[in-house]
Amino acid sequence: MVEPLPTWARVLLIVGVAAAVFVAAIVWWAGDGMREVGIIEAVARTETELGLSISACNAARNDVDVVETDEEVVITVTSSDAPGGDDCADGVEVELGAPLGSQTLIDGSNGDRLVCGHELEGRDRRCSRVNAP
């Protein structure tokens, strides 16, 4: 038969578990508070400028990372705020290093591809989501 732990051992175990939980909470809260957010809509305003509607709501900070190749432009947006949605979405502007030609836009948060159509009567080019790769 297994003997129960002495009182001092039970107290030590409880204190140890509480300390571990406390440290884990501090590490979690001490993060930069940023999370990846999805691109809801993309619009090619000029050959090198994109307007993005992103899944964040009134964020204090939205950071954009762009990786351009000959075939694709991967855009990853991180935000400091809660998820947005139909009622609230933040907008960010992205300046590309080279004109957006036939490259496919990739939403870095989920890998979804967005293809920009042709300009219609001087209007911006809307980018439509297609099946994920």
N, CA, C and O atoms as CSV, one atom per row, in Angstrom:
chain,resi,resn,atom,element,x,y,z
A,1,MET,N,N,0.842,-1.168,0.000
A,1,MET,CA,C,0.000,0.000,0.000
A,1,MET,C,C,0.894,1.241,0.000
A,1,MET,O,O,1.943,1.268,0.644
A,2,VAL,N,N,0.467,2.244,-0.719
A,2,VAL,CA,C,1.227,3.488,-0.826
A,2,VAL,C,C,0.861,4.393,0.334
A,2,VAL,O,O,-0.315,4.631,0.611
A,3,GLU,N,N,1.882,4.893,1.004
A,3,GLU,CA,C,1.636,5.793,2.115
A,3,GLU,C,C,1.415,7.206,1.607
A,3,GLU,O,O,2.068,7.615,0.647
A,4,PRO,N,N,0.507,7.972,2.226
A,4,PRO,CA,C,0.274,9.364,1.796
A,4,PRO,C,C,1.515,10.211,2.067
A,4,PRO,O,O,2.318,9.925,2.955
A,5,LEU,N,N,1.632,11.258,1.267
A,5,LEU,CA,C,2.755,12.185,1.439
A,5,LEU,C,C,2.626,12.911,2.767
A,5,LEU,O,O,1.518,13.216,3.207
A,6,PRO,N,N,3.748,13.185,3.402
A,6,PRO,CA,C,3.673,13.988,4.621
A,6,PRO,C,C,3.184,15.403,4.287
A,6,PRO,O,O,3.259,15.838,3.138
A,7,THR,N,N,2.698,16.091,5.272
A,7,THR,CA,C,2.142,17.428,5.076
A,7,THR,C,C,3.147,18.369,4.424
A,7,THR,O,O,2.786,19.105,3.506
A,8,TRP,N,N,4.400,18.362,4.876
A,8,TRP,CA,C,5.404,19.265,4.306
A,8,TRP,C,C,5.607,18.997,2.817
A,8,TRP,O,O,5.847,19.930,2.051
A,9,ALA,N,N,5.511,17.722,2.393
A,9,ALA,CA,C,5.703,17.368,0.984
A,9,ALA,C,C,4.516,17.839,0.148
A,9,ALA,O,O,4.686,18.292,-0.984
A,10,ARG,N,N,3.310,17.730,0.714
A,10,ARG,CA,C,2.123,18.208,-0.008
A,10,ARG,C,C,2.176,19.718,-0.185
A,10,ARG,O,O,1.846,20.230,-1.255
A,11,VAL,N,N,2.591,20.438,0.861
A,11,VAL,CA,C,2.719,21.898,0.783
A,11,VAL,C,C,3.766,22.274,-0.262
A,11,VAL,O,O,3.552,23.185,-1.062
A,12,LEU,N,N,4.887,21.576,-0.253
A,12,LEU,CA,C,5.950,21.849,-1.221
A,12,LEU,C,C,5.467,21.588,-2.654
A,12,LEU,O,O,5.780,22.357,-3.563
A,13,LEU,N,N,4.717,20.523,-2.855
A,13,LEU,CA,C,4.167,20.197,-4.171
A,13,LEU,C,C,3.205,21.284,-4.640
A,13,LEU,O,O,3.271,21.705,-5.795
A,14,ILE,N,N,2.320,21.741,-3.770
A,14,ILE,CA,C,1.346,22.782,-4.122
A,14,ILE,C,C,2.070,24.090,-4.455
A,14,ILE,O,O,1.731,24.753,-5.435
A,15,VAL,N,N,3.056,24.458,-3.650
A,15,VAL,CA,C,3.820,25.686,-3.909
A,15,VAL,C,C,4.564,25.576,-5.234
A,15,VAL,O,O,4.607,26.541,-5.996
A,16,GLY,N,N,5.144,24.425,-5.519
A,16,GLY,CA,C,5.863,24.225,-6.778
A,16,GLY,C,C,4.955,24.352,-7.990
A,16,GLY,O,O,5.312,25.007,-8.969
A,17,VAL,N,N,3.791,23.735,-7.932
A,17,VAL,CA,C,2.831,23.828,-9.043
A,17,VAL,C,C,2.359,25.271,-9.208
A,17,VAL,O,O,2.268,25.763,-10.332
A,18,ALA,N,N,2.061,25.947,-8.114
A,18,ALA,CA,C,1.623,27.349,-8.181
A,18,ALA,C,C,2.714,28.224,-8.791
A,18,ALA,O,O,2.418,29.113,-9.589
A,19,ALA,N,N,3.971,27.982,-8.423
A,19,ALA,CA,C,5.082,28.761,-8.986
A,19,ALA,C,C,5.212,28.513,-10.487
A,19,ALA,O,O,5.450,29.449,-11.250
A,20,ALA,N,N,5.060,27.267,-10.914
A,20,ALA,CA,C,5.152,26.939,-12.342
A,20,ALA,C,C,4.041,27.627,-13.130
A,20,ALA,O,O,4.283,28.156,-14.215
A,21,VAL,N,N,2.835,27.622,-12.592
A,21,VAL,CA,C,1.711,28.303,-13.252
A,21,VAL,C,C,1.973,29.803,-13.322
A,21,VAL,O,O,1.713,30.432,-14.348
A,22,PHE,N,N,2.480,30.373,-12.248
A,22,PHE,CA,C,2.783,31.803,-12.221
A,22,PHE,C,C,3.824,32.159,-13.276
A,22,PHE,O,O,3.649,33.138,-14.001
A,23,VAL,N,N,4.885,31.398,-13.374
A,23,VAL,CA,C,5.944,31.663,-14.363
A,23,VAL,C,C,5.389,31.525,-15.774
A,23,VAL,O,O,5.689,32.353,-16.633
A,24,ALA,N,N,4.586,30.497,-16.031
A,24,ALA,CA,C,3.997,30.318,-17.361
A,24,ALA,C,C,3.110,31.507,-17.726
A,24,ALA,O,O,3.129,31.959,-18.871
A,25,ALA,N,N,2.340,32.014,-16.776
A,25,ALA,CA,C,1.473,33.170,-17.040
A,25,ALA,C,C,2.300,34.407,-17.341
A,25,ALA,O,O,1.947,35.173,-18.239
A,26,ILE,N,N,3.379,34.622,-16.624
A,26,ILE,CA,C,4.242,35.781,-16.875
A,26,ILE,C,C,4.862,35.698,-18.263
A,26,ILE,O,O,4.904,36.694,-18.984
A,27,VAL,N,N,5.338,34.526,-18.639
A,27,VAL,CA,C,5.939,34.352,-19.969
A,27,VAL,C,C,4.905,34.616,-21.048
A,27,VAL,O,O,5.210,35.265,-22.049
A,28,TRP,N,N,3.681,34.121,-20.859
A,28,TRP,CA,C,2.624,34.325,-21.846
A,28,TRP,C,C,2.273,35.802,-21.964
A,28,TRP,O,O,2.154,36.315,-23.076
A,29,TRP,N,N,2.103,36.498,-20.838
A,29,TRP,CA,C,1.735,37.915,-20.848
A,29,TRP,C,C,2.879,38.802,-21.312
A,29,TRP,O,O,2.637,39.895,-21.824
A,30,ALA,N,N,4.109,38.361,-21.147
A,30,ALA,CA,C,5.269,39.180,-21.514
A,30,ALA,C,C,5.539,39.161,-23.014
A,30,ALA,O,O,6.401,39.903,-23.483
A,31,GLY,N,N,4.827,38.335,-23.782
A,31,GLY,CA,C,5.005,38.314,-25.229
A,31,GLY,C,C,4.696,39.684,-25.816
A,31,GLY,O,O,4.171,40.557,-25.125
A,32,ASP,N,N,5.022,39.870,-27.088
A,32,ASP,CA,C,4.825,41.186,-27.691
A,32,ASP,C,C,3.356,41.485,-27.984
A,32,ASP,O,O,3.030,42.592,-28.414
A,33,GLY,N,N,2.471,40.525,-27.761
A,33,GLY,CA,C,1.045,40.756,-27.947
A,33,GLY,C,C,0.612,40.777,-29.399
A,33,GLY,O,O,-0.538,41.101,-29.694
A,34,MET,N,N,1.504,40.439,-30.307
A,34,MET,CA,C,1.180,40.456,-31.727
A,34,MET,C,C,0.742,39.064,-32.171
A,34,MET,O,O,1.226,38.051,-31.666
A,35,ARG,N,N,-0.177,39.037,-33.120
A,35,ARG,CA,C,-0.639,37.778,-33.701
A,35,ARG,C,C,-0.838,37.972,-35.194
A,35,ARG,O,O,-1.128,39.079,-35.648
A,36,GLU,N,N,-0.683,36.899,-35.958
A,36,GLU,CA,C,-0.920,36.986,-37.396
A,36,GLU,C,C,-2.412,37.147,-37.652
A,36,GLU,O,O,-3.245,36.535,-36.984
A,37,VAL,N,N,-2.730,37.988,-38.639
A,37,VAL,CA,C,-4.123,38.191,-39.021
A,37,VAL,C,C,-4.265,37.944,-40.518
A,37,VAL,O,O,-3.315,38.128,-41.279
A,38,GLY,N,N,-5.437,37.533,-40.925
A,38,GLY,CA,C,-5.698,37.240,-42.323
A,38,GLY,C,C,-6.033,38.476,-43.129
A,38,GLY,O,O,-6.477,39.493,-42.595
A,39,ILE,N,N,-5.811,38.364,-44.431
A,39,ILE,CA,C,-6.192,39.418,-45.375
A,39,ILE,C,C,-7.628,39.141,-45.813
A,39,ILE,O,O,-7.924,38.078,-46.358
A,40,ILE,N,N,-8.509,40.094,-45.571
A,40,ILE,CA,C,-9.911,39.952,-45.968
A,40,ILE,C,C,-10.071,40.308,-47.442
A,40,ILE,O,O,-10.752,39.611,-48.195
A,41,GLU,N,N,-9.432,41.405,-47.839
A,41,GLU,CA,C,-9.535,41.883,-49.218
A,41,GLU,C,C,-8.247,42.612,-49.574
A,41,GLU,O,O,-7.617,43.240,-48.723
A,42,ALA,N,N,-7.868,42.519,-50.842
A,42,ALA,CA,C,-6.702,43.251,-51.341
A,42,ALA,C,C,-7.102,43.990,-52.614
A,42,ALA,O,O,-7.860,43.479,-53.439
A,43,VAL,N,N,-6.576,45.204,-52.751
A,43,VAL,CA,C,-6.846,46.035,-53.921
A,43,VAL,C,C,-5.517,46.591,-54.410
A,43,VAL,O,O,-4.766,47.188,-53.639
A,44,ALA,N,N,-5.226,46.392,-55.699
A,44,ALA,CA,C,-4.021,46.968,-56.286
A,44,ALA,C,C,-4.364,48.389,-56.726
A,44,ALA,O,O,-5.027,48.583,-57.745
A,45,ARG,N,N,-3.913,49.384,-55.955
A,45,ARG,CA,C,-4.244,50.782,-56.237
A,45,ARG,C,C,-3.394,51.345,-57.370
A,45,ARG,O,O,-3.889,52.091,-58.216
A,46,THR,N,N,-2.120,50.987,-57.381
A,46,THR,CA,C,-1.204,51.342,-58.475
A,46,THR,C,C,-0.383,50.092,-58.756
A,46,THR,O,O,-0.663,49.026,-58.208
A,47,GLU,N,N,0.625,50.219,-59.607
A,47,GLU,CA,C,1.469,49.063,-59.921
A,47,GLU,C,C,2.264,48.584,-58.713
A,47,GLU,O,O,2.644,47.415,-58.642
A,48,THR,N,N,2.519,49.483,-57.763
A,48,THR,CA,C,3.337,49.100,-56.612
A,48,THR,C,C,2.644,49.310,-55.260
A,48,THR,O,O,3.251,49.068,-54.217
A,49,GLU,N,N,1.411,49.747,-55.266
A,49,GLU,CA,C,0.720,50.022,-54.001
A,49,GLU,C,C,-0.513,49.140,-53.858
A,49,GLU,O,O,-1.364,49.080,-54.745
A,50,LEU,N,N,-0.590,48.451,-52.707
A,50,LEU,CA,C,-1.739,47.612,-52.390
A,50,LEU,C,C,-2.455,48.161,-51.168
A,50,LEU,O,O,-1.816,48.623,-50.222
A,51,GLY,N,N,-3.761,48.111,-51.186
A,51,GLY,CA,C,-4.564,48.417,-50.015
A,51,GLY,C,C,-5.139,47.108,-49.494
A,51,GLY,O,O,-5.770,46.358,-50.238
A,52,LEU,N,N,-4.917,46.839,-48.213
A,52,LEU,CA,C,-5.401,45.594,-47.631
A,52,LEU,C,C,-6.421,45.872,-46.549
A,52,LEU,O,O,-6.258,46.792,-45.747
A,53,SER,N,N,-7.463,45.080,-46.531
A,53,SER,CA,C,-8.402,45.040,-45.426
A,53,SER,C,C,-8.035,43.785,-44.652
A,53,SER,O,O,-7.994,42.692,-45.218
A,54,ILE,N,N,-7.766,43.938,-43.346
A,54,ILE,CA,C,-7.268,42.812,-42.573
A,54,ILE,C,C,-8.178,42.488,-41.397
A,54,ILE,O,O,-8.972,43.320,-40.959
A,55,SER,N,N,-8.051,41.281,-40.901
A,55,SER,CA,C,-8.887,40.790,-39.809
A,55,SER,C,C,-8.354,41.250,-38.456
A,55,SER,O,O,-7.902,40.448,-37.639
A,56,ALA,N,N,-8.421,42.564,-38.241
A,56,ALA,CA,C,-8.062,43.187,-36.960
A,56,ALA,C,C,-9.020,44.351,-36.769
A,56,ALA,O,O,-9.567,44.877,-37.738
A,57,CYS,N,N,-9.221,44.750,-35.528
A,57,CYS,CA,C,-10.207,45.786,-35.252
A,57,CYS,C,C,-9.602,46.887,-34.383
A,57,CYS,O,O,-9.347,46.685,-33.196
A,58,ASN,N,N,-9.376,48.051,-34.987
A,58,ASN,CA,C,-8.843,49.223,-34.282
A,58,ASN,C,C,-7.545,48.931,-33.530
A,58,ASN,O,O,-7.364,49.351,-32.387
A,59,ALA,N,N,-6.664,48.216,-34.184
A,59,ALA,CA,C,-5.396,47.842,-33.549
A,59,ALA,C,C,-4.517,49.061,-33.340
A,59,ALA,O,O,-4.504,49.981,-34.158
A,60,ALA,N,N,-3.788,49.058,-32.242
A,60,ALA,CA,C,-2.809,50.111,-31.989
A,60,ALA,C,C,-1.628,49.957,-32.935
A,60,ALA,O,O,-0.941,50.931,-33.244
A,61,ARG,N,N,-1.393,48.734,-33.394
A,61,ARG,CA,C,-0.239,48.477,-34.260
A,61,ARG,C,C,-0.538,47.323,-35.205
A,61,ARG,O,O,-0.978,46.258,-34.772
A,62,ASN,N,N,-0.298,47.533,-36.498
A,62,ASN,CA,C,-0.362,46.497,-37.515
A,62,ASN,C,C,0.967,46.521,-38.263
A,62,ASN,O,O,1.334,47.537,-38.853
A,63,ASP,N,N,1.683,45.407,-38.239
A,63,ASP,CA,C,2.968,45.309,-38.929
A,63,ASP,C,C,2.804,44.452,-40.171
A,63,ASP,O,O,2.092,43.447,-40.155
A,64,VAL,N,N,3.472,44.859,-41.256
A,64,VAL,CA,C,3.378,44.142,-42.523
A,64,VAL,C,C,4.764,43.673,-42.934
A,64,VAL,O,O,5.719,44.449,-42.942
A,65,ASP,N,N,4.861,42.390,-43.277
A,65,ASP,CA,C,6.094,41.817,-43.802
A,65,ASP,C,C,5.811,41.358,-45.226
A,65,ASP,O,O,4.858,40.617,-45.463
A,66,VAL,N,N,6.641,41.798,-46.179
A,66,VAL,CA,C,6.446,41.469,-47.587
A,66,VAL,C,C,7.685,40.761,-48.112
A,66,VAL,O,O,8.807,41.239,-47.941
A,67,VAL,N,N,7.471,39.608,-48.757
A,67,VAL,CA,C,8.548,38.874,-49.417
A,67,VAL,C,C,8.147,38.747,-50.885
A,67,VAL,O,O,7.145,38.110,-51.210
A,68,GLU,N,N,8.946,39.365,-51.775
A,68,GLU,CA,C,8.630,39.383,-53.201
A,68,GLU,C,C,9.578,38.475,-53.983
A,68,GLU,O,O,10.793,38.506,-53.789
A,69,THR,N,N,8.992,37.664,-54.872
A,69,THR,CA,C,9.781,36.888,-55.834
A,69,THR,C,C,9.184,37.138,-57.216
A,69,THR,O,O,8.215,37.883,-57.353
A,70,ASP,N,N,9.766,36.512,-58.239
A,70,ASP,CA,C,9.236,36.679,-59.598
A,70,ASP,C,C,7.843,36.069,-59.753
A,70,ASP,O,O,7.063,36.514,-60.595
A,71,GLU,N,N,7.525,35.048,-58.943
A,71,GLU,CA,C,6.254,34.341,-59.076
A,71,GLU,C,C,5.177,34.787,-58.100
A,71,GLU,O,O,3.987,34.714,-58.404
A,72,GLU,N,N,5.599,35.253,-56.920
A,72,GLU,CA,C,4.598,35.557,-55.905
A,72,GLU,C,C,5.057,36.668,-54.976
A,72,GLU,O,O,6.240,36.997,-54.879
A,73,VAL,N,N,4.059,37.232,-54.295
A,73,VAL,CA,C,4.297,38.231,-53.251
A,73,VAL,C,C,3.597,37.707,-52.008
A,73,VAL,O,O,2.370,37.611,-51.973
A,74,VAL,N,N,4.384,37.366,-50.979
A,74,VAL,CA,C,3.823,36.851,-49.734
A,74,VAL,C,C,3.731,38.003,-48.739
A,74,VAL,O,O,4.732,38.637,-48.406
A,75,ILE,N,N,2.516,38.260,-48.274
A,75,ILE,CA,C,2.274,39.335,-47.324
A,75,ILE,C,C,1.762,38.732,-46.021
A,75,ILE,O,O,0.735,38.055,-45.990
A,76,THR,N,N,2.506,38.994,-44.942
A,76,THR,CA,C,2.111,38.526,-43.620
A,76,THR,C,C,1.881,39.750,-42.742
A,76,THR,O,O,2.763,40.596,-42.594
A,77,VAL,N,N,0.693,39.833,-42.165
A,77,VAL,CA,C,0.337,40.962,-41.311
A,77,VAL,C,C,0.193,40.458,-39.885
A,77,VAL,O,O,-0.473,39.454,-39.634
A,78,THR,N,N,0.827,41.168,-38.950
A,78,THR,CA,C,0.639,40.885,-37.532
A,78,THR,C,C,-0.010,42.103,-36.894
A,78,THR,O,O,0.243,43.240,-37.292
A,79,SER,N,N,-0.847,41.849,-35.902
A,79,SER,CA,C,-1.631,42.912,-35.278
A,79,SER,C,C,-1.597,42.796,-33.770
A,79,SER,O,O,-1.386,41.719,-33.213
A,80,SER,N,N,-1.810,43.932,-33.120
A,80,SER,CA,C,-1.815,43.969,-31.661
A,80,SER,C,C,-3.225,43.909,-31.084
A,80,SER,O,O,-3.396,44.039,-29.872
A,81,ASP,N,N,-4.235,43.715,-31.923
A,81,ASP,CA,C,-5.593,43.810,-31.416
A,81,ASP,C,C,-6.387,42.539,-31.643
A,81,ASP,O,O,-5.917,41.592,-32.274
A,82,ALA,N,N,-7.597,42.540,-31.117
A,82,ALA,CA,C,-8.503,41.401,-31.213
A,82,ALA,C,C,-8.950,41.201,-32.660
A,82,ALA,O,O,-8.852,42.115,-33.479
A,83,PRO,N,N,-9.439,40.007,-32.964
A,83,PRO,CA,C,-9.891,39.732,-34.325
A,83,PRO,C,C,-10.985,40.694,-34.782
A,83,PRO,O,O,-11.849,41.094,-34.001
A,84,GLY,N,N,-10.929,41.056,-36.064
A,84,GLY,CA,C,-11.974,41.869,-36.670
A,84,GLY,C,C,-12.995,40.947,-37.304
A,84,GLY,O,O,-13.048,39.755,-37.000
A,85,GLY,N,N,-13.786,41.498,-38.167
A,85,GLY,CA,C,-14.805,40.695,-38.833
A,85,GLY,C,C,-15.608,41.565,-39.764
A,85,GLY,O,O,-15.121,42.587,-40.248
A,86,ASP,N,N,-16.841,41.163,-40.017
A,86,ASP,CA,C,-17.691,41.907,-40.941
A,86,ASP,C,C,-17.953,43.331,-40.470
A,86,ASP,O,O,-18.072,44.240,-41.291
A,87,ASP,N,N,-18.044,43.533,-39.170
A,87,ASP,CA,C,-18.374,44.850,-38.635
A,87,ASP,C,C,-17.159,45.737,-38.401
A,87,ASP,O,O,-17.307,46.951,-38.263
A,88,CYS,N,N,-15.967,45.162,-38.352
A,88,CYS,CA,C,-14.777,45.947,-38.050
A,88,CYS,C,C,-13.554,45.293,-38.672
A,88,CYS,O,O,-13.249,44.135,-38.389
A,89,ALA,N,N,-12.861,46.034,-39.515
A,89,ALA,CA,C,-11.627,45.548,-40.131
A,89,ALA,C,C,-10.689,46.731,-40.297
A,89,ALA,O,O,-11.119,47.822,-40.673
A,90,ASP,N,N,-9.415,46.518,-40.020
A,90,ASP,CA,C,-8.416,47.568,-40.208
A,90,ASP,C,C,-7.932,47.558,-41.651
A,90,ASP,O,O,-8.017,46.546,-42.347
A,91,GLY,N,N,-7.430,48.691,-42.076
A,91,GLY,CA,C,-6.845,48.804,-43.399
A,91,GLY,C,C,-5.373,49.152,-43.297
A,91,GLY,O,O,-4.979,49.946,-42.442
A,92,VAL,N,N,-4.563,48.569,-44.154
A,92,VAL,CA,C,-3.139,48.894,-44.215
A,92,VAL,C,C,-2.741,49.071,-45.671
A,92,VAL,O,O,-3.302,48.444,-46.569
A,93,GLU,N,N,-1.765,49.936,-45.881
A,93,GLU,CA,C,-1.222,50.162,-47.223
A,93,GLU,C,C,0.125,49.462,-47.324
A,93,GLU,O,O,0.911,49.477,-46.377
A,94,VAL,N,N,0.388,48.853,-48.466
A,94,VAL,CA,C,1.629,48.134,-48.697
A,94,VAL,C,C,2.280,48.694,-49.949
A,94,VAL,O,O,1.646,48.768,-51.001
A,95,GLU,N,N,3.546,49.090,-49.840
A,95,GLU,CA,C,4.319,49.564,-50.987
A,95,GLU,C,C,5.262,48.439,-51.401
A,95,GLU,O,O,6.119,48.014,-50.627
A,96,LEU,N,N,5.091,47.964,-52.633
A,96,LEU,CA,C,5.932,46.892,-53.148
A,96,LEU,C,C,7.240,47.459,-53.691
A,96,LEU,O,O,7.312,48.626,-54.078
A,97,GLY,N,N,8.263,46.624,-53.713
A,97,GLY,CA,C,9.558,47.041,-54.238
A,97,GLY,C,C,9.602,47.077,-55.752
A,97,GLY,O,O,10.444,47.757,-56.338
A,98,ALA,N,N,8.697,46.345,-56.388
A,98,ALA,CA,C,8.629,46.287,-57.854
A,98,ALA,C,C,7.155,46.223,-58.242
A,98,ALA,O,O,6.319,45.824,-57.431
A,99,PRO,N,N,6.829,46.610,-59.470
A,99,PRO,CA,C,5.426,46.569,-59.904
A,99,PRO,C,C,4.832,45.171,-59.792
A,99,PRO,O,O,5.499,44.169,-60.052
A,100,LEU,N,N,3.571,45.127,-59.400
A,100,LEU,CA,C,2.848,43.864,-59.321
A,100,LEU,C,C,2.447,43.476,-60.730
A,100,LEU,O,O,1.552,44.084,-61.318
A,101,GLY,N,N,3.092,42.488,-61.259
A,101,GLY,CA,C,2.779,42.020,-62.610
A,101,GLY,C,C,1.787,40.875,-62.530
A,101,GLY,O,O,0.658,41.042,-62.067
A,102,SER,N,N,2.219,39.724,-62.984
A,102,SER,CA,C,1.360,38.542,-62.953
A,102,SER,C,C,1.575,37.715,-61.694
A,102,SER,O,O,1.085,36.591,-61.589
A,103,GLN,N,N,2.305,38.276,-60.743
A,103,GLN,CA,C,2.571,37.542,-59.511
A,103,GLN,C,C,1.277,37.267,-58.756
A,103,GLN,O,O,0.318,38.035,-58.826
A,104,THR,N,N,1.278,36.171,-58.048
A,104,THR,CA,C,0.160,35.820,-57.185
A,104,THR,C,C,0.433,36.360,-55.792
A,104,THR,O,O,1.542,36.232,-55.274
A,105,LEU,N,N,-0.575,36.959,-55.193
A,105,LEU,CA,C,-0.455,37.393,-53.801
A,105,LEU,C,C,-0.760,36.203,-52.901
A,105,LEU,O,O,-1.710,35.457,-53.140
A,106,ILE,N,N,0.052,36.035,-51.868
A,106,ILE,CA,C,-0.161,34.962,-50.903
A,106,ILE,C,C,-0.395,35.595,-49.536
A,106,ILE,O,O,0.387,36.433,-49.088
A,107,ASP,N,N,-1.481,35.187,-48.875
A,107,ASP,CA,C,-1.747,35.616,-47.506
A,107,ASP,C,C,-0.856,34.758,-46.608
A,107,ASP,O,O,-1.097,33.561,-46.448
A,108,GLY,N,N,0.172,35.373,-46.024
A,108,GLY,CA,C,1.138,34.642,-45.223
A,108,GLY,C,C,0.565,34.010,-43.969
A,108,GLY,O,O,1.194,33.126,-43.389
A,109,SER,N,N,-0.614,34.440,-43.533
A,109,SER,CA,C,-1.197,33.886,-42.313
A,109,SER,C,C,-1.803,32.510,-42.539
A,109,SER,O,O,-1.889,31.706,-41.611
A,110,ASN,N,N,-2.226,32.235,-43.781
A,110,ASN,CA,C,-2.907,30.960,-44.021
A,110,ASN,C,C,-2.552,30.305,-45.354
A,110,ASN,O,O,-3.021,29.202,-45.633
A,111,GLY,N,N,-1.735,30.958,-46.185
A,111,GLY,CA,C,-1.331,30.378,-47.465
A,111,GLY,C,C,-2.320,30.572,-48.591
A,111,GLY,O,O,-2.079,30.105,-49.704
A,112,ASP,N,N,-3.439,31.257,-48.333
A,112,ASP,CA,C,-4.425,31.489,-49.396
A,112,ASP,C,C,-3.819,32.352,-50.494
A,112,ASP,O,O,-3.023,33.254,-50.230
A,113,ARG,N,N,-4.213,32.057,-51.737
A,113,ARG,CA,C,-3.749,32.829,-52.887
A,113,ARG,C,C,-4.816,33.847,-53.283
A,113,ARG,O,O,-6.014,33.568,-53.233
A,114,LEU,N,N,-4.351,35.035,-53.676
A,114,LEU,CA,C,-5.237,36.083,-54.178
A,114,LEU,C,C,-4.715,36.493,-55.555
A,114,LEU,O,O,-3.528,36.782,-55.709
A,115,VAL,N,N,-5.582,36.518,-56.535
A,115,VAL,CA,C,-5.194,36.888,-57.882
A,115,VAL,C,C,-5.849,38.218,-58.227
A,115,VAL,O,O,-7.061,38.382,-58.081
A,116,CYS,N,N,-5.030,39.172,-58.691
A,116,CYS,CA,C,-5.542,40.496,-59.045
A,116,CYS,C,C,-5.954,40.516,-60.500
A,116,CYS,O,O,-5.186,40.117,-61.376
A,117,GLY,N,N,-7.181,40.985,-60.763
A,117,GLY,CA,C,-7.691,41.050,-62.119
A,117,GLY,C,C,-7.182,42.277,-62.851
A,117,GLY,O,O,-6.312,42.998,-62.362
A,118,HIS,N,N,-7.733,42.497,-64.015
A,118,HIS,CA,C,-7.354,43.640,-64.840
A,118,HIS,C,C,-8.083,44.893,-64.372
A,118,HIS,O,O,-9.181,44.816,-63.820
A,119,GLU,N,N,-7.463,46.045,-64.599
A,119,GLU,CA,C,-8.058,47.324,-64.224
A,119,GLU,C,C,-9.298,47.564,-65.080
A,119,GLU,O,O,-9.279,47.328,-66.288
A,120,LEU,N,N,-10.356,48.024,-64.463
A,120,LEU,CA,C,-11.595,48.302,-65.177
A,120,LEU,C,C,-11.880,49.797,-65.174
A,120,LEU,O,O,-12.178,50.368,-64.125
A,121,GLU,N,N,-11.793,50.431,-66.322
A,121,GLU,CA,C,-12.135,51.840,-66.502
A,121,GLU,C,C,-11.521,52.731,-65.433
A,121,GLU,O,O,-12.219,53.548,-64.831
A,122,GLY,N,N,-10.218,52.583,-65.190
A,122,GLY,CA,C,-9.523,53.443,-64.256
A,122,GLY,C,C,-9.720,53.099,-62.799
A,122,GLY,O,O,-9.187,53.786,-61.927
A,123,ARG,N,N,-10.470,52.055,-62.516
A,123,ARG,CA,C,-10.705,51.651,-61.126
A,123,ARG,C,C,-9.562,50.789,-60.616
A,123,ARG,O,O,-8.754,50.274,-61.389
A,124,ASP,N,N,-9.514,50.647,-59.315
A,124,ASP,CA,C,-8.522,49.776,-58.705
A,124,ASP,C,C,-8.749,48.326,-59.140
A,124,ASP,O,O,-9.863,47.923,-59.473
A,125,ARG,N,N,-7.654,47.557,-59.127
A,125,ARG,CA,C,-7.739,46.128,-59.449
A,125,ARG,C,C,-8.070,45.356,-58.183
A,125,ARG,O,O,-7.290,45.372,-57.231
A,126,ARG,N,N,-9.190,44.694,-58.157
A,126,ARG,CA,C,-9.582,43.875,-57.001
A,126,ARG,C,C,-8.846,42.548,-57.092
A,126,ARG,O,O,-8.648,42.003,-58.178
A,127,CYS,N,N,-8.448,42.044,-55.947
A,127,CYS,CA,C,-7.756,40.775,-55.873
A,127,CYS,C,C,-8.692,39.742,-55.248
A,127,CYS,O,O,-9.195,39.936,-54.142
A,128,SER,N,N,-8.918,38.655,-55.960
A,128,SER,CA,C,-9.863,37.647,-55.510
A,128,SER,C,C,-9.144,36.451,-54.919
A,128,SER,O,O,-8.096,36.029,-55.408
A,129,ARG,N,N,-9.724,35.916,-53.865
A,129,ARG,CA,C,-9.181,34.730,-53.205
A,129,ARG,C,C,-9.483,33.517,-54.063
A,129,ARG,O,O,-10.603,33.348,-54.546
A,130,VAL,N,N,-8.470,32.669,-54.250
A,130,VAL,CA,C,-8.662,31.403,-54.964
A,130,VAL,C,C,-8.303,30.281,-54.004
A,130,VAL,O,O,-7.879,30.536,-52.877
A,131,ASN,N,N,-8.469,29.056,-54.441
A,131,ASN,CA,C,-8.187,27.910,-53.567
A,131,ASN,C,C,-6.789,27.982,-53.012
A,131,ASN,O,O,-5.867,28.424,-53.697
A,132,ALA,N,N,-6.621,27.552,-51.773
A,132,ALA,CA,C,-5.303,27.511,-51.153
A,132,ALA,C,C,-4.410,26.550,-51.924
A,132,ALA,O,O,-4.898,25.571,-52.490
A,133,PRO,N,N,-3.089,26.822,-51.953
A,133,PRO,CA,C,-2.171,25.951,-52.715
A,133,PRO,C,C,-2.132,24.545,-52.171
A,133,PRO,O,O,-1.412,23.698,-52.699
